[in-house]
Every structure is written in structure tokens, then in C-alpha cells.
Amino acid sequence: MNAEYPAHGPWMFMVNRVVRGTNAAVSEVSVTDGVVKARAISFFELNSGKIAKIVEYWPEPGTPPHDRSHLTERLTG
């Protein structure tokens, strides 16, 4: 699926964080093809140490409502 995704160049990934439990893991990565920059949050279900299921979220950058801005922190990268 990802091999068919259109890109401006080779995809490069930077792993920002990985949290792992016995049967699950979560990763947060920064992704770029030299033009497009994105962040991906992936939830992995593990079975015998192998990935059995992945659910990914690719959040869009945005500005929080002004009354919530004191509760947020802008991510970079």
C-alpha cells in the first residue's frame, strides 16, 4: 500500500518515540519526502512478538482554540 503512495522523493522517517508493552506498542514518527512533512502515530497489536494489526493516524497541524492554547504544546519536526 505505501509503495504506491505518490511522493516527491524517497520517504525519510525519524522515530520520535516508541512505547512498548507485552502485546502492544505505539510509535510517533516524523515523515518527509523532501516536500511533504507529516507526523504519524501508529498503534501496533503484537502476537508472539510479531505485528498482528496496525492502526495509524496522520494528524493535520492546527491551531487550538484560544481558550485551550495554555493546555497545548506545538510539536516540531
N, CA, C, O and CB atoms as a CASP TS submission, in Angstrom:
PFRMAT TS
TARGET T0000
AUTHOR 0000-0000-0000
METHOD Language model
MODEL 1
PARENT N/A
ATOM      1  N   MET     1       0.827  -1.192   0.000  1.00  0.00           N
ATOM      2  CA  MET     1       0.000   0.000   0.000  1.00  0.00           C
ATOM      3  C   MET     1       0.873   1.258   0.000  1.00  0.00           C
ATOM      4  O   MET     1       0.641   2.175  -0.787  1.00  0.00           O
ATOM      5  CB  MET     1      -0.942  -0.003   1.213  1.00  0.00           C
ATOM      6  N   ASN     2       1.875   1.301   0.880  1.00  0.00           N
ATOM      7  CA  ASN     2       2.697   2.506   0.955  1.00  0.00           C
ATOM      8  C   ASN     2       3.590   2.681  -0.272  1.00  0.00           C
ATOM      9  O   ASN     2       3.931   3.810  -0.623  1.00  0.00           O
ATOM     10  CB  ASN     2       3.551   2.469   2.205  1.00  0.00           C
ATOM     11  N   ALA     3       3.974   1.589  -0.930  1.00  0.00           N
ATOM     12  CA  ALA     3       4.825   1.685  -2.115  1.00  0.00           C
ATOM     13  C   ALA     3       4.127   2.422  -3.249  1.00  0.00           C
ATOM     14  O   ALA     3       4.793   2.983  -4.118  1.00  0.00           O
ATOM     15  CB  ALA     3       5.242   0.296  -2.580  1.00  0.00           C
ATOM     16  N   GLU     4       2.796   2.430  -3.258  1.00  0.00           N
ATOM     17  CA  GLU     4       2.038   3.097  -4.312  1.00  0.00           C
ATOM     18  C   GLU     4       1.667   4.541  -3.966  1.00  0.00           C
ATOM     19  O   GLU     4       1.065   5.234  -4.785  1.00  0.00           O
ATOM     20  CB  GLU     4       0.787   2.315  -4.604  1.00  0.00           C
ATOM     21  N   TYR     5       2.023   5.004  -2.754  1.00  0.00           N
ATOM     22  CA  TYR     5       1.680   6.369  -2.353  1.00  0.00           C
ATOM     23  C   TYR     5       2.564   7.346  -3.123  1.00  0.00           C
ATOM     24  O   TYR     5       3.780   7.162  -3.172  1.00  0.00           O
ATOM     25  CB  TYR     5       1.849   6.564  -0.810  1.00  0.00           C
ATOM     26  N   PRO     6       1.974   8.390  -3.731  1.00  0.00           N
ATOM     27  CA  PRO     6       2.780   9.332  -4.517  1.00  0.00           C
ATOM     28  C   PRO     6       3.758  10.110  -3.636  1.00  0.00           C
ATOM     29  O   PRO     6       3.413  10.527  -2.530  1.00  0.00           O
ATOM     30  CB  PRO     6       1.869  10.308  -5.267  1.00  0.00           C
ATOM     31  N   ALA     7       4.974  10.299  -4.134  1.00  0.00           N
ATOM     32  CA  ALA     7       5.992  11.011  -3.368  1.00  0.00           C
ATOM     33  C   ALA     7       6.846  11.864  -4.289  1.00  0.00           C
ATOM     34  O   ALA     7       6.980  11.569  -5.476  1.00  0.00           O
ATOM     35  CB  ALA     7       6.872  10.027  -2.586  1.00  0.00           C
ATOM     36  N   HIS     8       7.429  12.930  -3.730  1.00  0.00           N
ATOM     37  CA  HIS     8       8.326  13.824  -4.476  1.00  0.00           C
ATOM     38  C   HIS     8       9.758  13.311  -4.463  1.00  0.00           C
ATOM     39  O   HIS     8      10.597  13.781  -5.232  1.00  0.00           O
ATOM     40  CB  HIS     8       8.277  15.237  -3.893  1.00  0.00           C
ATOM     41  N   GLY     9      10.034  12.368  -3.606  1.00  0.00           N
ATOM     42  CA  GLY     9      11.375  11.793  -3.468  1.00  0.00           C
ATOM     43  C   GLY     9      11.283  10.629  -2.504  1.00  0.00           C
ATOM     44  O   GLY     9      10.183  10.239  -2.113  1.00  0.00           O
ATOM     45  N   PRO    10      12.411  10.068  -2.114  1.00  0.00           N
ATOM     46  CA  PRO    10      12.365   8.948  -1.171  1.00  0.00           C
ATOM     47  C   PRO    10      11.832   9.409   0.186  1.00  0.00           C
ATOM     48  O   PRO    10      12.154  10.501   0.655  1.00  0.00           O
ATOM     49  CB  PRO    10      13.767   8.318  -1.009  1.00  0.00           C
ATOM     50  N   TRP    11      11.026   8.572   0.795  1.00  0.00           N
ATOM     51  CA  TRP    11      10.491   8.876   2.121  1.00  0.00           C
ATOM     52  C   TRP    11      11.587   8.700   3.161  1.00  0.00           C
ATOM     53  O   TRP    11      12.353   7.737   3.118  1.00  0.00           O
ATOM     54  CB  TRP    11       9.274   7.972   2.451  1.00  0.00           C
ATOM     55  N   MET    12      11.651   9.642   4.094  1.00  0.00           N
ATOM     56  CA  MET    12      12.591   9.562   5.207  1.00  0.00           C
ATOM     57  C   MET    12      11.775   9.646   6.499  1.00  0.00           C
ATOM     58  O   MET    12      10.835  10.434   6.605  1.00  0.00           O
ATOM     59  CB  MET    12      13.680  10.709   5.133  1.00  0.00           C
ATOM     60  N   PHE    13      12.148   8.825   7.470  1.00  0.00           N
ATOM     61  CA  PHE    13      11.417   8.740   8.733  1.00  0.00           C
ATOM     62  C   PHE    13      12.358   9.049   9.894  1.00  0.00           C
ATOM     63  O   PHE    13      13.524   8.655   9.876  1.00  0.00           O
ATOM     64  CB  PHE    13      10.778   7.338   8.907  1.00  0.00           C
ATOM     65  N   MET    14      11.851   9.750  10.896  1.00  0.00           N
ATOM     66  CA  MET    14      12.581   9.958  12.132  1.00  0.00           C
ATOM     67  C   MET    14      11.682   9.464  13.267  1.00  0.00           C
ATOM     68  O   MET    14      10.579   9.974  13.464  1.00  0.00           O
ATOM     69  CB  MET    14      12.987  11.473  12.322  1.00  0.00           C
ATOM     70  N   VAL    15      12.161   8.478  13.999  1.00  0.00           N
ATOM     71  CA  VAL    15      11.397   7.942  15.119  1.00  0.00           C
ATOM     72  C   VAL    15      11.541   8.902  16.297  1.00  0.00           C
ATOM     73  O   VAL    15      12.644   9.130  16.792  1.00  0.00           O
ATOM     74  CB  VAL    15      11.879   6.499  15.501  1.00  0.00           C
ATOM     75  N   ASN    16      10.418   9.459  16.736  1.00  0.00           N
ATOM     76  CA  ASN    16      10.423  10.386  17.857  1.00  0.00           C
ATOM     77  C   ASN    16      10.215   9.671  19.184  1.00  0.00           C
ATOM     78  O   ASN    16      10.791  10.050  20.205  1.00  0.00           O
ATOM     79  CB  ASN    16       9.355  11.440  17.665  1.00  0.00           C
ATOM     80  N   ARG    17       9.374   8.620  19.156  1.00  0.00           N
ATOM     81  CA  ARG    17       9.062   7.927  20.405  1.00  0.00           C
ATOM     82  C   ARG    17       8.472   6.558  20.100  1.00  0.00           C
ATOM     83  O   ARG    17       7.713   6.400  19.144  1.00  0.00           O
ATOM     84  CB  ARG    17       8.084   8.759  21.268  1.00  0.00           C
ATOM     85  N   VAL    18       8.822   5.574  20.913  1.00  0.00           N
ATOM     86  CA  VAL    18       8.228   4.239  20.857  1.00  0.00           C
ATOM     87  C   VAL    18       7.919   3.822  22.288  1.00  0.00           C
ATOM     88  O   VAL    18       8.767   3.934  23.173  1.00  0.00           O
ATOM     89  CB  VAL    18       9.185   3.200  20.147  1.00  0.00           C
ATOM     90  N   VAL    19       6.704   3.342  22.505  1.00  0.00           N
ATOM     91  CA  VAL    19       6.301   2.794  23.803  1.00  0.00           C
ATOM     92  C   VAL    19       5.826   1.375  23.537  1.00  0.00           C
ATOM     93  O   VAL    19       4.993   1.147  22.660  1.00  0.00           O
ATOM     94  CB  VAL    19       5.171   3.672  24.503  1.00  0.00           C
ATOM     95  N   ARG    20       6.365   0.412  24.304  1.00  0.00           N
ATOM     96  CA  ARG    20       6.042  -0.992  24.047  1.00  0.00           C
ATOM     97  C   ARG    20       5.592  -1.678  25.327  1.00  0.00           C
ATOM     98  O   ARG    20       6.177  -1.501  26.395  1.00  0.00           O
ATOM     99  CB  ARG    20       7.252  -1.726  23.447  1.00  0.00           C
ATOM    100  N   GLY    21       4.551  -2.455  25.187  1.00  0.00           N
ATOM    101  CA  GLY    21       4.089  -3.321  26.254  1.00  0.00           C
ATOM    102  C   GLY    21       4.245  -4.763  25.814  1.00  0.00           C
ATOM    103  O   GLY    21       4.922  -5.044  24.824  1.00  0.00           O
ATOM    104  N   THR    22       3.625  -5.680  26.541  1.00  0.00           N
ATOM    105  CA  THR    22       3.737  -7.099  26.223  1.00  0.00           C
ATOM    106  C   THR    22       3.097  -7.441  24.882  1.00  0.00           C
ATOM    107  O   THR    22       3.685  -8.169  24.082  1.00  0.00           O
ATOM    108  CB  THR    22       3.101  -7.927  27.318  1.00  0.00           C
ATOM    109  N   ASN    23       1.895  -6.920  24.633  1.00  0.00           N
ATOM    110  CA  ASN    23       1.150  -7.272  23.421  1.00  0.00           C
ATOM    111  C   ASN    23       0.792  -6.061  22.564  1.00  0.00           C
ATOM    112  O   ASN    23      -0.042  -6.157  21.664  1.00  0.00           O
ATOM    113  CB  ASN    23      -0.112  -8.008  23.796  1.00  0.00           C
ATOM    114  N   ALA    24       1.421  -4.929  22.844  1.00  0.00           N
ATOM    115  CA  ALA    24       1.084  -3.718  22.090  1.00  0.00           C
ATOM    116  C   ALA    24       2.271  -2.771  22.088  1.00  0.00           C
ATOM    117  O   ALA    24       3.148  -2.839  22.949  1.00  0.00           O
ATOM    118  CB  ALA    24      -0.164  -3.019  22.687  1.00  0.00           C
ATOM    119  N   ALA    25       2.277  -1.881  21.093  1.00  0.00           N
ATOM    120  CA  ALA    25       3.298  -0.838  21.003  1.00  0.00           C
ATOM    121  C   ALA    25       2.689   0.369  20.293  1.00  0.00           C
ATOM    122  O   ALA    25       1.719   0.249  19.546  1.00  0.00           O
ATOM    123  CB  ALA    25       4.575  -1.353  20.248  1.00  0.00           C
ATOM    124  N   VAL    26       3.283   1.531  20.546  1.00  0.00           N
ATOM    125  CA  VAL    26       2.854   2.776  19.898  1.00  0.00           C
ATOM    126  C   VAL    26       4.105   3.487  19.421  1.00  0.00           C
ATOM    127  O   VAL    26       5.099   3.549  20.145  1.00  0.00           O
ATOM    128  CB  VAL    26       2.012   3.690  20.873  1.00  0.00           C
ATOM    129  N   SER    27       4.065   4.027  18.202  1.00  0.00           N
ATOM    130  CA  SER    27       5.189   4.822  17.718  1.00  0.00           C
ATOM    131  C   SER    27       4.688   6.178  17.240  1.00  0.00           C
ATOM    132  O   SER    27       3.564   6.320  16.758  1.00  0.00           O
ATOM    133  CB  SER    27       5.937   4.086  16.583  1.00  0.00           C
ATOM    134  N   GLU    28       5.559   7.163  17.389  1.00  0.00           N
ATOM    135  CA  GLU    28       5.319   8.509  16.858  1.00  0.00           C
ATOM    136  C   GLU    28       6.509   8.821  15.972  1.00  0.00           C
ATOM    137  O   GLU    28       7.644   8.847  16.449  1.00  0.00           O
ATOM    138  CB  GLU    28       5.138   9.596  18.012  1.00  0.00           C
ATOM    139  N   VAL    29       6.269   9.058  14.687  1.00  0.00           N
ATOM    140  CA  VAL    29       7.352   9.317  13.743  1.00  0.00           C
ATOM    141  C   VAL    29       7.075  10.580  12.938  1.00  0.00           C
ATOM    142  O   VAL    29       5.923  10.937  12.692  1.00  0.00           O
ATOM    143  CB  VAL    29       7.544   8.121  12.803  1.00  0.00           C
ATOM    144  N   SER    30       8.145  11.244  12.535  1.00  0.00           N
ATOM    145  CA  SER    30       8.072  12.345  11.579  1.00  0.00           C
ATOM    146  C   SER    30       8.452  11.772  10.225  1.00  0.00           C
ATOM    147  O   SER    30       9.383  10.973  10.122  1.00  0.00           O
ATOM    148  CB  SER    30       9.014  13.550  11.989  1.00  0.00           C
ATOM    149  N   VAL    31       7.730  12.181   9.180  1.00  0.00           N
ATOM    150  CA  VAL    31       7.896  11.624   7.843  1.00  0.00           C
ATOM    151  C   VAL    31       8.042  12.764   6.842  1.00  0.00           C
ATOM    152  O   VAL    31       7.329  13.763   6.935  1.00  0.00           O
ATOM    153  CB  VAL    31       6.698  10.709   7.468  1.00  0.00           C
ATOM    154  N   THR    32       8.963  12.627   5.881  1.00  0.00           N
ATOM    155  CA  THR    32       9.074  13.618   4.812  1.00  0.00           C
ATOM    156  C   THR    32       9.567  12.947   3.532  1.00  0.00           C
ATOM    157  O   THR    32      10.298  11.957   3.563  1.00  0.00           O
ATOM    158  CB  THR    32      10.027  14.769   5.226  1.00  0.00           C
ATOM    159  N   ASP    33       9.143  13.519   2.413  1.00  0.00           N
ATOM    160  CA  ASP    33       9.676  13.109   1.115  1.00  0.00           C
ATOM    161  C   ASP    33      10.488  14.250   0.513  1.00  0.00           C
ATOM    162  O   ASP    33      10.766  14.254  -0.687  1.00  0.00           O
ATOM    163  CB  ASP    33       8.534  12.686   0.156  1.00  0.00           C
ATOM    164  N   GLY    34      10.866  15.217   1.345  1.00  0.00           N
ATOM    165  CA  GLY    34      11.610  16.393   0.905  1.00  0.00           C
ATOM    166  C   GLY    34      10.707  17.578   0.641  1.00  0.00           C
ATOM    167  O   GLY    34      11.176  18.717   0.641  1.00  0.00           O
ATOM    168  N   VAL    35       9.423  17.342   0.416  1.00  0.00           N
ATOM    169  CA  VAL    35       8.445  18.407   0.193  1.00  0.00           C
ATOM    170  C   VAL    35       7.345  18.332   1.251  1.00  0.00           C
ATOM    171  O   VAL    35       7.077  19.302   1.960  1.00  0.00           O
ATOM    172  CB  VAL    35       7.838  18.308  -1.231  1.00  0.00           C
ATOM    173  N   VAL    36       6.726  17.181   1.340  1.00  0.00           N
ATOM    174  CA  VAL    36       5.656  16.951   2.305  1.00  0.00           C
ATOM    175  C   VAL    36       6.268  16.584   3.653  1.00  0.00           C
ATOM    176  O   VAL    36       7.173  15.752   3.724  1.00  0.00           O
ATOM    177  CB  VAL    36       4.690  15.835   1.814  1.00  0.00           C
ATOM    178  N   LYS    37       5.767  17.210   4.728  1.00  0.00           N
ATOM    179  CA  LYS    37       6.179  16.856   6.092  1.00  0.00           C
ATOM    180  C   LYS    37       4.937  16.425   6.841  1.00  0.00           C
ATOM    181  O   LYS    37       3.900  17.085   6.767  1.00  0.00           O
ATOM    182  CB  LYS    37       6.898  18.054   6.821  1.00  0.00           C
ATOM    183  N   ALA    38       5.037  15.321   7.564  1.00  0.00           N
ATOM    184  CA  ALA    38       3.883  14.805   8.295  1.00  0.00           C
ATOM    185  C   ALA    38       4.352  14.116   9.563  1.00  0.00           C
ATOM    186  O   ALA    38       5.541  13.876   9.769  1.00  0.00           O
ATOM    187  CB  ALA    38       3.062  13.832   7.421  1.00  0.00           C
ATOM    188  N   ARG    39       3.384  13.808  10.396  1.00  0.00           N
ATOM    189  CA  ARG    39       3.622  13.070  11.626  1.00  0.00           C
ATOM    190  C   ARG    39       2.660  11.905  11.621  1.00  0.00           C
ATOM    191  O   ARG    39       1.508  12.060  11.215  1.00  0.00           O
ATOM    192  CB  ARG    39       3.440  13.968  12.902  1.00  0.00           C
ATOM    193  N   ALA    40       3.104  10.744  12.061  1.00  0.00           N
ATOM    194  CA  ALA    40       2.246   9.559  12.116  1.00  0.00           C
ATOM    195  C   ALA    40       2.307   8.958  13.513  1.00  0.00           C
ATOM    196  O   ALA    40       3.380   8.821  14.101  1.00  0.00           O
ATOM    197  CB  ALA    40       2.671   8.511  11.050  1.00  0.00           C
ATOM    198  N   ILE    41       1.153   8.607  14.023  1.00  0.00           N
ATOM    199  CA  ILE    41       1.026   7.905  15.291  1.00  0.00           C
ATOM    200  C   ILE    41       0.481   6.522  14.952  1.00  0.00           C
ATOM    201  O   ILE    41      -0.598   6.412  14.369  1.00  0.00           O
ATOM    202  CB  ILE    41       0.088   8.682  16.315  1.00  0.00           C
ATOM    203  N   SER    42       1.205   5.473  15.305  1.00  0.00           N
ATOM    204  CA  SER    42       0.819   4.106  14.940  1.00  0.00           C
ATOM    205  C   SER    42       0.657   3.250  16.189  1.00  0.00           C
ATOM    206  O   SER    42       1.498   3.261  17.088  1.00  0.00           O
ATOM    207  CB  SER    42       1.866   3.476  13.995  1.00  0.00           C
ATOM    208  N   PHE    43      -0.446   2.510  16.220  1.00  0.00           N
ATOM    209  CA  PHE    43      -0.739   1.574  17.305  1.00  0.00           C
ATOM    210  C   PHE    43      -0.584   0.156  16.752  1.00  0.00           C
ATOM    211  O   PHE    43      -1.217  -0.203  15.759  1.00  0.00           O
ATOM    212  CB  PHE    43      -2.188   1.804  17.894  1.00  0.00           C
ATOM    213  N   PHE    44       0.254  -0.637  17.395  1.00  0.00           N
ATOM    214  CA  PHE    44       0.545  -1.992  16.940  1.00  0.00           C
ATOM    215  C   PHE    44       0.013  -3.001  17.950  1.00  0.00           C
ATOM    216  O   PHE    44       0.243  -2.861  19.152  1.00  0.00           O
ATOM    217  CB  PHE    44       2.062  -2.187  16.727  1.00  0.00           C
ATOM    218  N   GLU    45      -0.696  -4.013  17.466  1.00  0.00           N
ATOM    219  CA  GLU    45      -1.050  -5.163  18.289  1.00  0.00           C
ATOM    220  C   GLU    45      -0.063  -6.261  17.953  1.00  0.00           C
ATOM    221  O   GLU    45       0.160  -6.563  16.781  1.00  0.00           O
ATOM    222  CB  GLU    45      -2.537  -5.627  18.050  1.00  0.00           C
ATOM    223  N   LEU    46       0.534  -6.865  18.980  1.00  0.00           N
ATOM    224  CA  LEU    46       1.573  -7.864  18.782  1.00  0.00           C
ATOM    225  C   LEU    46       1.063  -9.245  19.165  1.00  0.00           C
ATOM    226  O   LEU    46       0.308  -9.404  20.123  1.00  0.00           O
ATOM    227  CB  LEU    46       2.819  -7.513  19.596  1.00  0.00           C
ATOM    228  N   ASN    47       1.494 -10.244  18.392  1.00  0.00           N
ATOM    229  CA  ASN    47       1.156 -11.632  18.665  1.00  0.00           C
ATOM    230  C   ASN    47       2.439 -12.441  18.503  1.00  0.00           C
ATOM    231  O   ASN    47       2.982 -12.520  17.401  1.00  0.00           O
ATOM    232  CB  ASN    47       0.009 -12.155  17.710  1.00  0.00           C
ATOM    233  N   SER    48       2.924 -13.034  19.569  1.00  0.00           N
ATOM    234  CA  SER    48       4.188 -13.792  19.558  1.00  0.00           C
ATOM    235  C   SER    48       5.345 -12.940  19.048  1.00  0.00           C
ATOM    236  O   SER    48       6.205 -13.430  18.317  1.00  0.00           O
ATOM    237  CB  SER    48       4.049 -15.051  18.688  1.00  0.00           C
ATOM    238  N   GLY    49       5.367 -11.661  19.433  1.00  0.00           N
ATOM    239  CA  GLY    49       6.451 -10.766  19.044  1.00  0.00           C
ATOM    240  C   GLY    49       6.369 -10.233  17.630  1.00  0.00           C
ATOM    241  O   GLY    49       7.272  -9.521  17.191  1.00  0.00           O
ATOM    242  N   LYS    50       5.304 -10.560  16.900  1.00  0.00           N
ATOM    243  CA  LYS    50       5.128 -10.082  15.523  1.00  0.00           C
ATOM    244  C   LYS    50       3.912  -9.172  15.458  1.00  0.00           C
ATOM    245  O   LYS    50       2.978  -9.307  16.249  1.00  0.00           O
ATOM    246  CB  LYS    50       4.973 -11.271  14.530  1.00  0.00           C
ATOM    247  N   ILE    51       3.933  -8.243  14.505  1.00  0.00           N
ATOM    248  CA  ILE    51       2.810  -7.312  14.341  1.00  0.00           C
ATOM    249  C   ILE    51       1.622  -8.060  13.761  1.00  0.00           C
ATOM    250  O   ILE    51       1.715  -8.667  12.694  1.00  0.00           O
ATOM    251  CB  ILE    51       3.201  -6.114  13.428  1.00  0.00           C
ATOM    252  N   ALA    52       0.504  -8.011  14.476  1.00  0.00           N
ATOM    253  CA  ALA    52      -0.733  -8.653  14.025  1.00  0.00           C
ATOM    254  C   ALA    52      -1.712  -7.634  13.456  1.00  0.00           C
ATOM    255  O   ALA    52      -2.534  -7.976  12.606  1.00  0.00           O
ATOM    256  CB  ALA    52      -1.387  -9.415  15.178  1.00  0.00           C
ATOM    257  N   LYS    53      -1.633  -6.380  13.916  1.00  0.00           N
ATOM    258  CA  LYS    53      -2.571  -5.349  13.460  1.00  0.00           C
ATOM    259  C   LYS    53      -1.940  -3.977  13.678  1.00  0.00           C
ATOM    260  O   LYS    53      -1.241  -3.753  14.666  1.00  0.00           O
ATOM    261  CB  LYS    53      -3.940  -5.457  14.212  1.00  0.00           C
ATOM    262  N   ILE    54      -2.197  -3.064  12.742  1.00  0.00           N
ATOM    263  CA  ILE    54      -1.721  -1.686  12.863  1.00  0.00           C
ATOM    264  C   ILE    54      -2.904  -0.748  12.618  1.00  0.00           C
ATOM    265  O   ILE    54      -3.690  -0.947  11.692  1.00  0.00           O
ATOM    266  CB  ILE    54      -0.549  -1.395  11.853  1.00  0.00           C
ATOM    267  N   VAL    55      -3.014   0.277  13.465  1.00  0.00           N
ATOM    268  CA  VAL    55      -3.956   1.378  13.248  1.00  0.00           C
ATOM    269  C   VAL    55      -3.119   2.643  13.286  1.00  0.00           C
ATOM    270  O   VAL    55      -2.426   2.907  14.268  1.00  0.00           O
ATOM    271  CB  VAL    55      -5.126   1.403  14.336  1.00  0.00           C
ATOM    272  N   GLU    56      -3.184   3.442  12.195  1.00  0.00           N
ATOM    273  CA  GLU    56      -2.371   4.651  12.102  1.00  0.00           C
ATOM    274  C   GLU    56      -3.242   5.894  12.020  1.00  0.00           C
ATOM    275  O   GLU    56      -4.343   5.880  11.469  1.00  0.00           O
ATOM    276  CB  GLU    56      -1.447   4.580  10.890  1.00  0.00           C
ATOM    277  N   TYR    57      -2.706   6.974  12.591  1.00  0.00           N
ATOM    278  CA  TYR    57      -3.330   8.293  12.499  1.00  0.00           C
ATOM    279  C   TYR    57      -2.278   9.262  11.984  1.00  0.00           C
ATOM    280  O   TYR    57      -1.141   9.277  12.455  1.00  0.00           O
ATOM    281  CB  TYR    57      -3.908   8.761  13.887  1.00  0.00           C
ATOM    282  N   TRP    58      -2.676  10.072  11.009  1.00  0.00           N
ATOM    283  CA  TRP    58      -1.805  11.087  10.429  1.00  0.00           C
ATOM    284  C   TRP    58      -2.452  12.444  10.712  1.00  0.00           C
ATOM    285  O   TRP    58      -3.171  12.974   9.864  1.00  0.00           O
ATOM    286  CB  TRP    58      -1.586  10.856   8.877  1.00  0.00           C
ATOM    287  N   PRO    59      -2.202  13.009  11.896  1.00  0.00           N
ATOM    288  CA  PRO    59      -2.879  14.259  12.272  1.00  0.00           C
ATOM    289  C   PRO    59      -2.425  15.437  11.420  1.00  0.00           C
ATOM    290  O   PRO    59      -1.265  15.529  11.018  1.00  0.00           O
ATOM    291  CB  PRO    59      -2.631  14.568  13.740  1.00  0.00           C
ATOM    292  N   GLU    60      -3.360  16.323  11.160  1.00  0.00           N
ATOM    293  CA  GLU    60      -3.068  17.560  10.437  1.00  0.00           C
ATOM    294  C   GLU    60      -2.661  18.635  11.442  1.00  0.00           C
ATOM    295  O   GLU    60      -3.245  18.723  12.522  1.00  0.00           O
ATOM    296  CB  GLU    60      -4.299  18.024   9.595  1.00  0.00           C
ATOM    297  N   PRO    61      -1.658  19.457  11.095  1.00  0.00           N
ATOM    298  CA  PRO    61      -1.299  20.552  12.003  1.00  0.00           C
ATOM    299  C   PRO    61      -2.475  21.516  12.136  1.00  0.00           C
ATOM    300  O   PRO    61      -3.237  21.717  11.191  1.00  0.00           O
ATOM    301  CB  PRO    61      -0.035  21.303  11.495  1.00  0.00           C
ATOM    302  N   GLY    62      -2.607  22.094  13.293  1.00  0.00           N
ATOM    303  CA  GLY    62      -3.688  23.044  13.503  1.00  0.00           C
ATOM    304  C   GLY    62      -3.411  23.910  14.706  1.00  0.00           C
ATOM    305  O   GLY    62      -2.479  23.663  15.470  1.00  0.00           O
ATOM    306  N   THR    63      -4.228  24.920  14.862  1.00  0.00           N
ATOM    307  CA  THR    63      -4.119  25.836  15.985  1.00  0.00           C
ATOM    308  C   THR    63      -5.265  25.552  16.942  1.00  0.00           C
ATOM    309  O   THR    63      -6.420  25.501  16.520  1.00  0.00           O
ATOM    310  CB  THR    63      -4.135  27.320  15.511  1.00  0.00           C
ATOM    311  N   PRO    64      -4.966  25.365  18.232  1.00  0.00           N
ATOM    312  CA  PRO    64      -6.045  25.100  19.187  1.00  0.00           C
ATOM    313  C   PRO    64      -6.893  26.347  19.415  1.00  0.00           C
ATOM    314  O   PRO    64      -6.421  27.463  19.198  1.00  0.00           O
ATOM    315  CB  PRO    64      -5.471  24.603  20.522  1.00  0.00           C
ATOM    316  N   PRO    65      -8.132  26.170  19.848  1.00  0.00           N
ATOM    317  CA  PRO    65      -8.940  27.337  20.210  1.00  0.00           C
ATOM    318  C   PRO    65      -8.201  28.162  21.266  1.00  0.00           C
ATOM    319  O   PRO    65      -7.503  27.602  22.111  1.00  0.00           O
ATOM    320  CB  PRO    65     -10.342  26.900  20.736  1.00  0.00           C
ATOM    321  N   HIS    66      -8.351  29.485  21.222  1.00  0.00           N
ATOM    322  CA  HIS    66      -7.580  30.367  22.112  1.00  0.00           C
ATOM    323  C   HIS    66      -7.768  30.041  23.591  1.00  0.00           C
ATOM    324  O   HIS    66      -6.842  30.233  24.378  1.00  0.00           O
ATOM    325  CB  HIS    66      -7.969  31.806  21.867  1.00  0.00           C
ATOM    326  N   ASP    67      -8.932  29.558  23.984  1.00  0.00           N
ATOM    327  CA  ASP    67      -9.165  29.246  25.392  1.00  0.00           C
ATOM    328  C   ASP    67      -8.545  27.907  25.805  1.00  0.00           C
ATOM    329  O   ASP    67      -8.614  27.538  26.977  1.00  0.00           O
ATOM    330  CB  ASP    67     -10.656  29.228  25.674  1.00  0.00           C
ATOM    331  N   ARG    68      -7.942  27.176  24.864  1.00  0.00           N
ATOM    332  CA  ARG    68      -7.279  25.900  25.165  1.00  0.00           C
ATOM    333  C   ARG    68      -5.773  25.967  24.904  1.00  0.00           C
ATOM    334  O   ARG    68      -5.055  25.009  25.190  1.00  0.00           O
ATOM    335  CB  ARG    68      -7.898  24.773  24.331  1.00  0.00           C
ATOM    336  N   SER    69      -5.290  27.086  24.367  1.00  0.00           N
ATOM    337  CA  SER    69      -3.888  27.170  23.965  1.00  0.00           C
ATOM    338  C   SER    69      -2.933  27.009  25.148  1.00  0.00           C
ATOM    339  O   SER    69      -1.808  26.545  24.958  1.00  0.00           O
ATOM    340  CB  SER    69      -3.629  28.495  23.276  1.00  0.00           C
ATOM    341  N   HIS    70      -3.343  27.374  26.349  1.00  0.00           N
ATOM    342  CA  HIS    70      -2.460  27.211  27.515  1.00  0.00           C
ATOM    343  C   HIS    70      -2.301  25.739  27.909  1.00  0.00           C
ATOM    344  O   HIS    70      -1.466  25.410  28.751  1.00  0.00           O
ATOM    345  CB  HIS    70      -3.007  28.010  28.707  1.00  0.00           C
ATOM    346  N   LEU    71      -3.094  24.860  27.308  1.00  0.00           N
ATOM    347  CA  LEU    71      -3.042  23.427  27.615  1.00  0.00           C
ATOM    348  C   LEU    71      -2.327  22.622  26.536  1.00  0.00           C
ATOM    349  O   LEU    71      -2.269  21.395  26.613  1.00  0.00           O
ATOM    350  CB  LEU    71      -4.444  22.888  27.799  1.00  0.00           C
ATOM    351  N   THR    72      -1.785  23.302  25.539  1.00  0.00           N
ATOM    352  CA  THR    72      -1.167  22.606  24.397  1.00  0.00           C
ATOM    353  C   THR    72       0.288  22.972  24.246  1.00  0.00           C
ATOM    354  O   THR    72       0.769  23.947  24.822  1.00  0.00           O
ATOM    355  CB  THR    72      -1.908  22.927  23.109  1.00  0.00           C
ATOM    356  N   GLU    73       0.981  22.168  23.455  1.00  0.00           N
ATOM    357  CA  GLU    73       2.379  22.420  23.117  1.00  0.00           C
ATOM    358  C   GLU    73       2.562  22.093  21.643  1.00  0.00           C
ATOM    359  O   GLU    73       2.197  21.002  21.206  1.00  0.00           O
ATOM    360  CB  GLU    73       3.354  21.574  24.015  1.00  0.00           C
ATOM    361  N   ARG    74       3.116  23.010  20.873  1.00  0.00           N
ATOM    362  CA  ARG    74       3.326  22.791  19.440  1.00  0.00           C
ATOM    363  C   ARG    74       4.458  21.806  19.228  1.00  0.00           C
ATOM    364  O   ARG    74       5.536  21.951  19.805  1.00  0.00           O
ATOM    365  CB  ARG    74       3.628  24.120  18.717  1.00  0.00           C
ATOM    366  N   LEU    75       4.208  20.798  18.393  1.00  0.00           N
ATOM    367  CA  LEU    75       5.228  19.814  18.048  1.00  0.00           C
ATOM    368  C   LEU    75       5.985  20.298  16.825  1.00  0.00           C
ATOM    369  O   LEU    75       5.398  20.898  15.924  1.00  0.00           O
ATOM    370  CB  LEU    75       4.600  18.419  17.791  1.00  0.00           C
ATOM    371  N   THR    76       7.282  20.041  16.791  1.00  0.00           N
ATOM    372  CA  THR    76       8.087  20.404  15.628  1.00  0.00           C
ATOM    373  C   THR    76       8.685  19.132  15.045  1.00  0.00           C
ATOM    374  O   THR    76       8.814  18.116  15.728  1.00  0.00           O
ATOM    375  CB  THR    76       9.207  21.428  16.006  1.00  0.00           C
ATOM    376  N   GLY    77       9.044  19.208  13.771  1.00  0.00           N
ATOM    377  CA  GLY    77       9.699  18.052  13.154  1.00  0.00           C
ATOM    378  C   GLY    77       8.802  17.204  12.340  1.00  0.00           C
ATOM    379  O   GLY    77       9.244  16.204  11.773  1.00  0.00           O
TER
END
